[in-house]
Structures are given as C-alpha cells and as structure tokens.
Amino acid sequence: MARRNRGHMSGERYLGDVDKYVLHDLDNEQGECQIDGIIDAGNDQPYVSTQRAHSEGHSDCDLCRV
C-alpha cells in the first residue's frame, strides 16, 4: 500500500484513526488496516511522528505497527 494525499492526509507516514484512537504506519500498511475506509469516514488524522500521536492518546495498530 502507499501513503495517501486525500482526506486530511498529505503524504504523512502515520495515520491516526480518531474514532478508535489507533495509529497506523502507512509504510507498513496491511490490508486489514482498512485505511481507505478510515479516510472515507473522515476519521483520519495525519502524524509525522509516533510521539505526538501517542501523546494524543493513540495506540499502535497490532497489524502494521509491530
């Protein structure tokens, strides 16, 4: 898969799902992550670092952030 330039995303590596507070690594994206669905629902929050996402309450995705 690839980084996205739609929704709130502008090519950032990390996508936070603001509905479930899960952080995804788009450089290691798995099909089960459902990234396009997160973006389509408007629940995407871009991050350039994991530190900021974690400080805002996101947990790592078990599939792509292992």
BAVODO-520906 format. One record per atom (N, C-alpha, C): chain; x, y, z; residue in three letters; residue number from 1; atom name. Coordinates in pm, 1 decimal, m for minus. Layout:
<atoms>
<atom><chain>A</chain><east>X</east><north>Y</north><up>Z</up><res>Ala</res><n>NUM</n><atom>CA</atom></atom>
...
</atoms>
This chain:
<atoms>
<atom><chain>A</chain><east>84.9</east><north>m117.1</north><up>0.0</up><res>Met</res><n>1</n><atom>N</atom></atom>
<atom><chain>A</chain><east>0.0</east><north>0.0</north><up>0.0</up><res>Met</res><n>1</n><atom>CA</atom></atom>
<atom><chain>A</chain><east>89.8</east><north>123.9</north><up>0.0</up><res>Met</res><n>1</n><atom>C</atom></atom>
<atom><chain>A</chain><east>29.5</east><north>240.2</north><up>6.0</up><res>Ala</res><n>2</n><atom>N</atom></atom>
<atom><chain>A</chain><east>109.1</east><north>362.1</north><up>m7.4</up><res>Ala</res><n>2</n><atom>CA</atom></atom>
<atom><chain>A</chain><east>54.7</east><north>473.2</north><up>80.2</up><res>Ala</res><n>2</n><atom>C</atom></atom>
<atom><chain>A</chain><east>135.7</east><north>573.5</north><up>97.8</up><res>Arg</res><n>3</n><atom>N</atom></atom>
<atom><chain>A</chain><east>90.0</east><north>692.7</north><up>169.0</up><res>Arg</res><n>3</n><atom>CA</atom></atom>
<atom><chain>A</chain><east>m20.4</east><north>758.7</north><up>88.2</up><res>Arg</res><n>3</n><atom>C</atom></atom>
<atom><chain>A</chain><east>m102.1</east><north>839.1</north><up>154.1</up><res>Arg</res><n>4</n><atom>N</atom></atom>
<atom><chain>A</chain><east>m218.7</east><north>899.1</north><up>89.2</up><res>Arg</res><n>4</n><atom>CA</atom></atom>
<atom><chain>A</chain><east>m206.3</east><north>1050.6</north><up>80.3</up><res>Arg</res><n>4</n><atom>C</atom></atom>
<atom><chain>A</chain><east>m269.8</east><north>1105.7</north><up>m21.3</up><res>Asn</res><n>5</n><atom>N</atom></atom>
<atom><chain>A</chain><east>m280.0</east><north>1250.1</north><up>m40.9</up><res>Asn</res><n>5</n><atom>CA</atom></atom>
<atom><chain>A</chain><east>m425.8</east><north>1286.4</north><up>m63.1</up><res>Asn</res><n>5</n><atom>C</atom></atom>
<atom><chain>A</chain><east>m508.8</east><north>1241.9</north><up>27.2</up><res>Arg</res><n>6</n><atom>N</atom></atom>
<atom><chain>A</chain><east>m651.0</east><north>1274.8</north><up>22.1</up><res>Arg</res><n>6</n><atom>CA</atom></atom>
<atom><chain>A</chain><east>m704.3</east><north>1271.7</north><up>164.6</up><res>Arg</res><n>6</n><atom>C</atom></atom>
<atom><chain>A</chain><east>m827.3</east><north>1314.8</north><up>180.9</up><res>Gly</res><n>7</n><atom>N</atom></atom>
<atom><chain>A</chain><east>m878.9</east><north>1330.0</north><up>316.9</up><res>Gly</res><n>7</n><atom>CA</atom></atom>
<atom><chain>A</chain><east>m796.9</east><north>1437.1</north><up>386.7</up><res>Gly</res><n>7</n><atom>C</atom></atom>
<atom><chain>A</chain><east>m757.1</east><north>1409.7</north><up>508.7</up><res>His</res><n>8</n><atom>N</atom></atom>
<atom><chain>A</chain><east>m671.7</east><north>1502.3</north><up>582.7</up><res>His</res><n>8</n><atom>CA</atom></atom>
<atom><chain>A</chain><east>m523.7</east><north>1474.2</north><up>559.7</up><res>His</res><n>8</n><atom>C</atom></atom>
<atom><chain>A</chain><east>m494.3</east><north>1369.3</north><up>486.3</up><res>Met</res><n>9</n><atom>N</atom></atom>
<atom><chain>A</chain><east>m357.0</east><north>1324.5</north><up>466.6</up><res>Met</res><n>9</n><atom>CA</atom></atom>
<atom><chain>A</chain><east>m288.5</east><north>1400.6</north><up>352.9</up><res>Met</res><n>9</n><atom>C</atom></atom>
<atom><chain>A</chain><east>m159.8</east><north>1432.3</north><up>376.0</up><res>Ser</res><n>10</n><atom>N</atom></atom>
<atom><chain>A</chain><east>m78.0</east><north>1499.6</north><up>273.6</up><res>Ser</res><n>10</n><atom>CA</atom></atom>
<atom><chain>A</chain><east>55.7</east><north>1428.4</north><up>260.7</up><res>Ser</res><n>10</n><atom>C</atom></atom>
<atom><chain>A</chain><east>50.9</east><north>1295.6</north><up>254.5</up><res>Gly</res><n>11</n><atom>N</atom></atom>
<atom><chain>A</chain><east>172.3</east><north>1217.4</north><up>238.2</up><res>Gly</res><n>11</n><atom>CA</atom></atom>
<atom><chain>A</chain><east>242.5</east><north>1180.2</north><up>367.1</up><res>Gly</res><n>11</n><atom>C</atom></atom>
<atom><chain>A</chain><east>180.8</east><north>1206.4</north><up>481.7</up><res>Glu</res><n>12</n><atom>N</atom></atom>
<atom><chain>A</chain><east>243.6</east><north>1171.8</north><up>608.9</up><res>Glu</res><n>12</n><atom>CA</atom></atom>
<atom><chain>A</chain><east>254.3</east><north>1020.1</north><up>623.0</up><res>Glu</res><n>12</n><atom>C</atom></atom>
<atom><chain>A</chain><east>351.0</east><north>976.6</north><up>703.1</up><res>Arg</res><n>13</n><atom>N</atom></atom>
<atom><chain>A</chain><east>372.4</east><north>832.6</north><up>723.4</up><res>Arg</res><n>13</n><atom>CA</atom></atom>
<atom><chain>A</chain><east>268.9</east><north>770.6</north><up>815.8</up><res>Arg</res><n>13</n><atom>C</atom></atom>
<atom><chain>A</chain><east>223.8</east><north>843.8</north><up>915.9</up><res>Tyr</res><n>14</n><atom>N</atom></atom>
<atom><chain>A</chain><east>136.0</east><north>787.0</north><up>1017.7</up><res>Tyr</res><n>14</n><atom>CA</atom></atom>
<atom><chain>A</chain><east>m4.5</east><north>843.6</north><up>1008.3</up><res>Tyr</res><n>14</n><atom>C</atom></atom>
<atom><chain>A</chain><east>m101.6</east><north>755.8</north><up>1021.5</up><res>Leu</res><n>15</n><atom>N</atom></atom>
<atom><chain>A</chain><east>m242.5</east><north>794.2</north><up>1018.2</up><res>Leu</res><n>15</n><atom>CA</atom></atom>
<atom><chain>A</chain><east>m307.1</east><north>749.3</north><up>1148.1</up><res>Leu</res><n>15</n><atom>C</atom></atom>
<atom><chain>A</chain><east>m364.6</east><north>845.1</north><up>1219.6</up><res>Gly</res><n>16</n><atom>N</atom></atom>
<atom><chain>A</chain><east>m439.3</east><north>812.7</north><up>1339.5</up><res>Gly</res><n>16</n><atom>CA</atom></atom>
<atom><chain>A</chain><east>m587.1</east><north>802.7</north><up>1307.6</up><res>Gly</res><n>16</n><atom>C</atom></atom>
<atom><chain>A</chain><east>m650.4</east><north>698.6</north><up>1357.5</up><res>Asp</res><n>17</n><atom>N</atom></atom>
<atom><chain>A</chain><east>m795.1</east><north>681.2</north><up>1344.7</up><res>Asp</res><n>17</n><atom>CA</atom></atom>
<atom><chain>A</chain><east>m857.9</east><north>747.1</north><up>1467.0</up><res>Asp</res><n>17</n><atom>C</atom></atom>
<atom><chain>A</chain><east>m920.1</east><north>863.4</north><up>1447.8</up><res>Val</res><n>18</n><atom>N</atom></atom>
<atom><chain>A</chain><east>m975.3</east><north>938.4</north><up>1560.9</up><res>Val</res><n>18</n><atom>CA</atom></atom>
<atom><chain>A</chain><east>m1103.4</east><north>877.4</north><up>1615.0</up><res>Val</res><n>18</n><atom>C</atom></atom>
<atom><chain>A</chain><east>m1156.4</east><north>775.8</north><up>1549.3</up><res>Asp</res><n>19</n><atom>N</atom></atom>
<atom><chain>A</chain><east>m1273.2</east><north>704.5</north><up>1601.0</up><res>Asp</res><n>19</n><atom>CA</atom></atom>
<atom><chain>A</chain><east>m1230.1</east><north>596.7</north><up>1700.1</up><res>Asp</res><n>19</n><atom>C</atom></atom>
<atom><chain>A</chain><east>m1121.4</east><north>526.0</north><up>1668.6</up><res>Lys</res><n>20</n><atom>N</atom></atom>
<atom><chain>A</chain><east>m1074.8</east><north>414.6</north><up>1752.6</up><res>Lys</res><n>20</n><atom>CA</atom></atom>
<atom><chain>A</chain><east>m944.5</east><north>445.3</north><up>1825.3</up><res>Lys</res><n>20</n><atom>C</atom></atom>
<atom><chain>A</chain><east>m883.9</east><north>559.3</north><up>1796.8</up><res>Tyr</res><n>21</n><atom>N</atom></atom>
<atom><chain>A</chain><east>m755.8</east><north>600.6</north><up>1854.2</up><res>Tyr</res><n>21</n><atom>CA</atom></atom>
<atom><chain>A</chain><east>m647.7</east><north>495.3</north><up>1834.6</up><res>Tyr</res><n>21</n><atom>C</atom></atom>
<atom><chain>A</chain><east>m637.1</east><north>450.5</north><up>1709.1</up><res>Val</res><n>22</n><atom>N</atom></atom>
<atom><chain>A</chain><east>m534.5</east><north>355.9</north><up>1667.9</up><res>Val</res><n>22</n><atom>CA</atom></atom>
<atom><chain>A</chain><east>m444.3</east><north>425.2</north><up>1567.2</up><res>Val</res><n>22</n><atom>C</atom></atom>
<atom><chain>A</chain><east>m313.4</east><north>403.2</north><up>1580.4</up><res>Leu</res><n>23</n><atom>N</atom></atom>
<atom><chain>A</chain><east>m214.3</east><north>464.9</north><up>1493.1</up><res>Leu</res><n>23</n><atom>CA</atom></atom>
<atom><chain>A</chain><east>m164.7</east><north>362.9</north><up>1392.2</up><res>Leu</res><n>23</n><atom>C</atom></atom>
<atom><chain>A</chain><east>m170.1</east><north>400.0</north><up>1263.9</up><res>His</res><n>24</n><atom>N</atom></atom>
<atom><chain>A</chain><east>m126.3</east><north>312.9</north><up>1155.4</up><res>His</res><n>24</n><atom>CA</atom></atom>
<atom><chain>A</chain><east>m0.6</east><north>368.8</north><up>1090.1</up><res>His</res><n>24</n><atom>C</atom></atom>
<atom><chain>A</chain><east>89.4</east><north>277.1</north><up>1049.3</up><res>Asp</res><n>25</n><atom>N</atom></atom>
<atom><chain>A</chain><east>211.7</east><north>312.3</north><up>977.7</up><res>Asp</res><n>25</n><atom>CA</atom></atom>
<atom><chain>A</chain><east>188.3</east><north>281.6</north><up>830.0</up><res>Asp</res><n>25</n><atom>C</atom></atom>
<atom><chain>A</chain><east>171.4</east><north>383.9</north><up>748.1</up><res>Leu</res><n>26</n><atom>N</atom></atom>
<atom><chain>A</chain><east>138.3</east><north>362.8</north><up>608.0</up><res>Leu</res><n>26</n><atom>CA</atom></atom>
<atom><chain>A</chain><east>253.9</east><north>304.2</north><up>527.7</up><res>Leu</res><n>26</n><atom>C</atom></atom>
<atom><chain>A</chain><east>376.4</east><north>305.8</north><up>582.0</up><res>Asp</res><n>27</n><atom>N</atom></atom>
<atom><chain>A</chain><east>487.8</east><north>240.3</north><up>514.5</up><res>Asp</res><n>27</n><atom>CA</atom></atom>
<atom><chain>A</chain><east>488.2</east><north>89.4</north><up>540.0</up><res>Asp</res><n>27</n><atom>C</atom></atom>
<atom><chain>A</chain><east>401.9</east><north>42.8</north><up>631.0</up><res>Asn</res><n>28</n><atom>N</atom></atom>
<atom><chain>A</chain><east>390.5</east><north>m99.6</north><up>663.1</up><res>Asn</res><n>28</n><atom>CA</atom></atom>
<atom><chain>A</chain><east>243.8</east><north>m142.0</north><up>665.5</up><res>Asn</res><n>28</n><atom>C</atom></atom>
<atom><chain>A</chain><east>161.6</east><north>m72.8</north><up>590.3</up><res>Glu</res><n>29</n><atom>N</atom></atom>
<atom><chain>A</chain><east>16.4</east><north>m94.1</north><up>590.4</up><res>Glu</res><n>29</n><atom>CA</atom></atom>
<atom><chain>A</chain><east>m20.5</east><north>m236.8</north><up>550.6</up><res>Glu</res><n>29</n><atom>C</atom></atom>
<atom><chain>A</chain><east>m117.2</east><north>m291.4</north><up>621.0</up><res>Gln</res><n>30</n><atom>N</atom></atom>
<atom><chain>A</chain><east>m173.3</east><north>m422.8</north><up>590.3</up><res>Gln</res><n>30</n><atom>CA</atom></atom>
<atom><chain>A</chain><east>m316.4</east><north>m402.5</north><up>541.1</up><res>Gln</res><n>30</n><atom>C</atom></atom>
<atom><chain>A</chain><east>m364.9</east><north>m490.4</north><up>456.8</up><res>Gly</res><n>31</n><atom>N</atom></atom>
<atom><chain>A</chain><east>m500.0</east><north>m477.7</north><up>402.7</up><res>Gly</res><n>31</n><atom>CA</atom></atom>
<atom><chain>A</chain><east>m606.8</east><north>m468.3</north><up>510.2</up><res>Gly</res><n>31</n><atom>C</atom></atom>
<atom><chain>A</chain><east>m585.6</east><north>m539.3</north><up>620.4</up><res>Glu</res><n>32</n><atom>N</atom></atom>
<atom><chain>A</chain><east>m682.7</east><north>m540.2</north><up>729.5</up><res>Glu</res><n>32</n><atom>CA</atom></atom>
<atom><chain>A</chain><east>m691.2</east><north>m406.9</north><up>804.4</up><res>Glu</res><n>32</n><atom>C</atom></atom>
<atom><chain>A</chain><east>m597.0</east><north>m317.0</north><up>779.7</up><res>Cys</res><n>33</n><atom>N</atom></atom>
<atom><chain>A</chain><east>m597.2</east><north>m186.3</north><up>846.8</up><res>Cys</res><n>33</n><atom>CA</atom></atom>
<atom><chain>A</chain><east>m714.3</east><north>m99.3</north><up>799.1</up><res>Cys</res><n>33</n><atom>C</atom></atom>
<atom><chain>A</chain><east>m764.4</east><north>m124.5</north><up>678.9</up><res>Gln</res><n>34</n><atom>N</atom></atom>
<atom><chain>A</chain><east>m880.0</east><north>m51.5</north><up>625.9</up><res>Gln</res><n>34</n><atom>CA</atom></atom>
<atom><chain>A</chain><east>m856.7</east><north>99.9</north><up>619.4</up><res>Gln</res><n>34</n><atom>C</atom></atom>
<atom><chain>A</chain><east>m739.5</east><north>141.1</north><up>574.2</up><res>Ile</res><n>35</n><atom>N</atom></atom>
<atom><chain>A</chain><east>m701.5</east><north>282.4</north><up>570.6</up><res>Ile</res><n>35</n><atom>CA</atom></atom>
<atom><chain>A</chain><east>m797.4</east><north>365.3</north><up>485.5</up><res>Ile</res><n>35</n><atom>C</atom></atom>
<atom><chain>A</chain><east>m832.9</east><north>315.3</north><up>368.3</up><res>Asp</res><n>36</n><atom>N</atom></atom>
<atom><chain>A</chain><east>m923.0</east><north>392.4</north><up>281.7</up><res>Asp</res><n>36</n><atom>CA</atom></atom>
<atom><chain>A</chain><east>m1058.5</east><north>414.7</north><up>349.1</up><res>Asp</res><n>36</n><atom>C</atom></atom>
<atom><chain>A</chain><east>m1106.9</east><north>317.2</north><up>423.5</up><res>Gly</res><n>37</n><atom>N</atom></atom>
<atom><chain>A</chain><east>m1232.7</east><north>332.4</north><up>495.8</up><res>Gly</res><n>37</n><atom>CA</atom></atom>
<atom><chain>A</chain><east>m1223.3</east><north>437.5</north><up>605.7</up><res>Gly</res><n>37</n><atom>C</atom></atom>
<atom><chain>A</chain><east>m1109.8</east><north>442.9</north><up>672.9</up><res>Ile</res><n>38</n><atom>N</atom></atom>
<atom><chain>A</chain><east>m1088.1</east><north>544.4</north><up>776.8</up><res>Ile</res><n>38</n><atom>CA</atom></atom>
<atom><chain>A</chain><east>m1092.0</east><north>683.2</north><up>714.9</up><res>Ile</res><n>38</n><atom>C</atom></atom>
<atom><chain>A</chain><east>m1024.0</east><north>698.6</north><up>600.7</up><res>Ile</res><n>39</n><atom>N</atom></atom>
<atom><chain>A</chain><east>m1022.2</east><north>828.0</north><up>531.9</up><res>Ile</res><n>39</n><atom>CA</atom></atom>
<atom><chain>A</chain><east>m1161.3</east><north>863.2</north><up>481.1</up><res>Ile</res><n>39</n><atom>C</atom></atom>
<atom><chain>A</chain><east>m1229.1</east><north>766.6</north><up>418.5</up><res>Asp</res><n>40</n><atom>N</atom></atom>
<atom><chain>A</chain><east>m1363.5</east><north>792.0</north><up>365.1</up><res>Asp</res><n>40</n><atom>CA</atom></atom>
<atom><chain>A</chain><east>m1461.6</east><north>834.8</north><up>473.7</up><res>Asp</res><n>40</n><atom>C</atom></atom>
<atom><chain>A</chain><east>m1443.7</east><north>783.6</north><up>595.4</up><res>Ala</res><n>41</n><atom>N</atom></atom>
<atom><chain>A</chain><east>m1530.9</east><north>819.3</north><up>707.2</up><res>Ala</res><n>41</n><atom>CA</atom></atom>
<atom><chain>A</chain><east>m1492.6</east><north>954.0</north><up>769.5</up><res>Ala</res><n>41</n><atom>C</atom></atom>
<atom><chain>A</chain><east>m1380.6</east><north>1011.4</north><up>725.7</up><res>Gly</res><n>42</n><atom>N</atom></atom>
<atom><chain>A</chain><east>m1335.5</east><north>1139.3</north><up>781.7</up><res>Gly</res><n>42</n><atom>CA</atom></atom>
<atom><chain>A</chain><east>m1269.1</east><north>1125.8</north><up>917.1</up><res>Gly</res><n>42</n><atom>C</atom></atom>
<atom><chain>A</chain><east>m1223.3</east><north>1004.2</north><up>951.0</up><res>Asn</res><n>43</n><atom>N</atom></atom>
<atom><chain>A</chain><east>m1162.2</east><north>978.8</north><up>1081.0</up><res>Asn</res><n>43</n><atom>CA</atom></atom>
<atom><chain>A</chain><east>m1010.0</east><north>978.3</north><up>1077.8</up><res>Asn</res><n>43</n><atom>C</atom></atom>
<atom><chain>A</chain><east>m951.2</east><north>1028.6</north><up>969.6</up><res>Asp</res><n>44</n><atom>N</atom></atom>
<atom><chain>A</chain><east>m805.9</east><north>1027.9</north><up>954.3</up><res>Asp</res><n>44</n><atom>CA</atom></atom>
<atom><chain>A</chain><east>m741.7</east><north>1152.3</north><up>1013.6</up><res>Asp</res><n>44</n><atom>C</atom></atom>
<atom><chain>A</chain><east>m636.9</east><north>1129.8</north><up>1092.5</up><res>Gln</res><n>45</n><atom>N</atom></atom>
<atom><chain>A</chain><east>m557.1</east><north>1238.8</north><up>1149.6</up><res>Gln</res><n>45</n><atom>CA</atom></atom>
<atom><chain>A</chain><east>m411.7</east><north>1211.9</north><up>1113.2</up><res>Gln</res><n>45</n><atom>C</atom></atom>
<atom><chain>A</chain><east>m348.1</east><north>1299.6</north><up>1035.3</up><res>Pro</res><n>46</n><atom>N</atom></atom>
<atom><chain>A</chain><east>m209.2</east><north>1276.1</north><up>995.8</up><res>Pro</res><n>46</n><atom>CA</atom></atom>
<atom><chain>A</chain><east>m110.8</east><north>1306.7</north><up>1108.0</up><res>Pro</res><n>46</n><atom>C</atom></atom>
<atom><chain>A</chain><east>m3.5</east><north>1228.6</north><up>1109.6</up><res>Tyr</res><n>47</n><atom>N</atom></atom>
<atom><chain>A</chain><east>105.8</east><north>1249.2</north><up>1205.5</up><res>Tyr</res><n>47</n><atom>CA</atom></atom>
<atom><chain>A</chain><east>238.3</east><north>1224.9</north><up>1135.1</up><res>Tyr</res><n>47</n><atom>C</atom></atom>
<atom><chain>A</chain><east>338.4</east><north>1304.2</north><up>1169.8</up><res>Val</res><n>48</n><atom>N</atom></atom>
<atom><chain>A</chain><east>472.8</east><north>1282.1</north><up>1118.1</up><res>Val</res><n>48</n><atom>CA</atom></atom>
<atom><chain>A</chain><east>559.3</east><north>1208.3</north><up>1219.0</up><res>Val</res><n>48</n><atom>C</atom></atom>
<atom><chain>A</chain><east>510.4</east><north>1196.4</north><up>1342.8</up><res>Ser</res><n>49</n><atom>N</atom></atom>
<atom><chain>A</chain><east>585.3</east><north>1123.4</north><up>1444.6</up><res>Ser</res><n>49</n><atom>CA</atom></atom>
<atom><chain>A</chain><east>491.0</east><north>1041.5</north><up>1531.5</up><res>Ser</res><n>49</n><atom>C</atom></atom>
<atom><chain>A</chain><east>542.0</east><north>933.0</north><up>1582.3</up><res>Thr</res><n>50</n><atom>N</atom></atom>
<atom><chain>A</chain><east>461.7</east><north>849.4</north><up>1672.4</up><res>Thr</res><n>50</n><atom>CA</atom></atom>
<atom><chain>A</chain><east>446.6</east><north>916.2</north><up>1808.8</up><res>Thr</res><n>50</n><atom>C</atom></atom>
<atom><chain>A</chain><east>546.1</east><north>993.4</north><up>1848.6</up><res>Gln</res><n>51</n><atom>N</atom></atom>
<atom><chain>A</chain><east>542.0</east><north>1056.4</north><up>1980.2</up><res>Gln</res><n>51</n><atom>CA</atom></atom>
<atom><chain>A</chain><east>419.0</east><north>1145.5</north><up>1996.0</up><res>Gln</res><n>51</n><atom>C</atom></atom>
<atom><chain>A</chain><east>392.6</east><north>1226.6</north><up>1897.0</up><res>Arg</res><n>52</n><atom>N</atom></atom>
<atom><chain>A</chain><east>277.8</east><north>1317.2</north><up>1906.2</up><res>Arg</res><n>52</n><atom>CA</atom></atom>
<atom><chain>A</chain><east>146.8</east><north>1238.6</north><up>1908.3</up><res>Arg</res><n>52</n><atom>C</atom></atom>
<atom><chain>A</chain><east>136.4</east><north>1137.1</north><up>1822.5</up><res>Ala</res><n>53</n><atom>N</atom></atom>
<atom><chain>A</chain><east>15.1</east><north>1054.9</north><up>1818.4</up><res>Ala</res><n>53</n><atom>CA</atom></atom>
<atom><chain>A</chain><east>m7.2</east><north>985.5</north><up>1952.7</up><res>Ala</res><n>53</n><atom>C</atom></atom>
<atom><chain>A</chain><east>99.3</east><north>931.6</north><up>2011.4</up><res>His</res><n>54</n><atom>N</atom></atom>
<atom><chain>A</chain><east>86.5</east><north>864.9</north><up>2140.5</up><res>His</res><n>54</n><atom>CA</atom></atom>
<atom><chain>A</chain><east>47.2</east><north>963.9</north><up>2249.4</up><res>His</res><n>54</n><atom>C</atom></atom>
<atom><chain>A</chain><east>103.0</east><north>1083.7</north><up>2243.8</up><res>Ser</res><n>55</n><atom>N</atom></atom>
<atom><chain>A</chain><east>69.6</east><north>1183.7</north><up>2345.8</up><res>Ser</res><n>55</n><atom>CA</atom></atom>
<atom><chain>A</chain><east>m75.8</east><north>1229.1</north><up>2334.7</up><res>Ser</res><n>55</n><atom>C</atom></atom>
<atom><chain>A</chain><east>m135.2</east><north>1209.7</north><up>2216.3</up><res>Glu</res><n>56</n><atom>N</atom></atom>
<atom><chain>A</chain><east>m276.1</east><north>1244.9</north><up>2195.8</up><res>Glu</res><n>56</n><atom>CA</atom></atom>
<atom><chain>A</chain><east>m369.1</east><north>1125.2</north><up>2214.7</up><res>Glu</res><n>56</n><atom>C</atom></atom>
<atom><chain>A</chain><east>m314.7</east><north>1014.6</north><up>2267.8</up><res>Gly</res><n>57</n><atom>N</atom></atom>
<atom><chain>A</chain><east>m398.3</east><north>901.7</north><up>2306.9</up><res>Gly</res><n>57</n><atom>CA</atom></atom>
<atom><chain>A</chain><east>m408.5</east><north>785.7</north><up>2210.8</up><res>Gly</res><n>57</n><atom>C</atom></atom>
<atom><chain>A</chain><east>m334.3</east><north>788.6</north><up>2099.8</up><res>His</res><n>58</n><atom>N</atom></atom>
<atom><chain>A</chain><east>m340.9</east><north>678.8</north><up>2003.2</up><res>His</res><n>58</n><atom>CA</atom></atom>
<atom><chain>A</chain><east>m252.3</east><north>562.6</north><up>2048.1</up><res>His</res><n>58</n><atom>C</atom></atom>
<atom><chain>A</chain><east>m301.2</east><north>441.2</north><up>2025.9</up><res>Ser</res><n>59</n><atom>N</atom></atom>
<atom><chain>A</chain><east>m224.0</east><north>318.6</north><up>2047.1</up><res>Ser</res><n>59</n><atom>CA</atom></atom>
<atom><chain>A</chain><east>m182.9</east><north>263.8</north><up>1912.3</up><res>Ser</res><n>59</n><atom>C</atom></atom>
<atom><chain>A</chain><east>m72.8</east><north>189.7</north><up>1910.3</up><res>Asp</res><n>60</n><atom>N</atom></atom>
<atom><chain>A</chain><east>m24.7</east><north>132.3</north><up>1784.4</up><res>Asp</res><n>60</n><atom>CA</atom></atom>
<atom><chain>A</chain><east>m117.1</east><north>23.3</north><up>1734.2</up><res>Asp</res><n>60</n><atom>C</atom></atom>
<atom><chain>A</chain><east>m134.5</east><north>18.8</north><up>1602.9</up><res>Cys</res><n>61</n><atom>N</atom></atom>
<atom><chain>A</chain><east>m208.7</east><north>m87.7</north><up>1537.0</up><res>Cys</res><n>61</n><atom>CA</atom></atom>
<atom><chain>A</chain><east>m132.3</east><north>m218.6</north><up>1555.2</up><res>Cys</res><n>61</n><atom>C</atom></atom>
<atom><chain>A</chain><east>m201.7</east><north>m325.5</north><up>1589.9</up><res>Asp</res><n>62</n><atom>N</atom></atom>
<atom><chain>A</chain><east>m137.4</east><north>m455.0</north><up>1608.4</up><res>Asp</res><n>62</n><atom>CA</atom></atom>
<atom><chain>A</chain><east>m87.0</east><north>m513.7</north><up>1476.6</up><res>Asp</res><n>62</n><atom>C</atom></atom>
<atom><chain>A</chain><east>m138.0</east><north>m467.0</north><up>1364.8</up><res>Leu</res><n>63</n><atom>N</atom></atom>
<atom><chain>A</chain><east>m101.8</east><north>m524.6</north><up>1235.5</up><res>Leu</res><n>63</n><atom>CA</atom></atom>
<atom><chain>A</chain><east>15.2</east><north>m454.3</north><up>1167.7</up><res>Leu</res><n>63</n><atom>C</atom></atom>
<atom><chain>A</chain><east>15.5</east><north>m322.7</north><up>1167.6</up><res>Cys</res><n>64</n><atom>N</atom></atom>
<atom><chain>A</chain><east>116.4</east><north>m250.0</north><up>1090.4</up><res>Cys</res><n>64</n><atom>CA</atom></atom>
<atom><chain>A</chain><east>222.4</east><north>m182.3</north><up>1177.3</up><res>Cys</res><n>64</n><atom>C</atom></atom>
<atom><chain>A</chain><east>202.3</east><north>m176.5</north><up>1306.6</up><res>Arg</res><n>65</n><atom>N</atom></atom>
<atom><chain>A</chain><east>299.8</east><north>m112.1</north><up>1396.1</up><res>Arg</res><n>65</n><atom>CA</atom></atom>
<atom><chain>A</chain><east>360.9</east><north>m214.4</north><up>1492.1</up><res>Arg</res><n>65</n><atom>C</atom></atom>
<atom><chain>A</chain><east>399.5</east><north>m330.9</north><up>1440.4</up><res>Val</res><n>66</n><atom>N</atom></atom>
<atom><chain>A</chain><east>457.3</east><north>m435.8</north><up>1525.5</up><res>Val</res><n>66</n><atom>CA</atom></atom>
<atom><chain>A</chain><east>608.5</east><north>m433.5</north><up>1520.3</up><res>Val</res><n>66</n><atom>C</atom></atom>
</atoms>
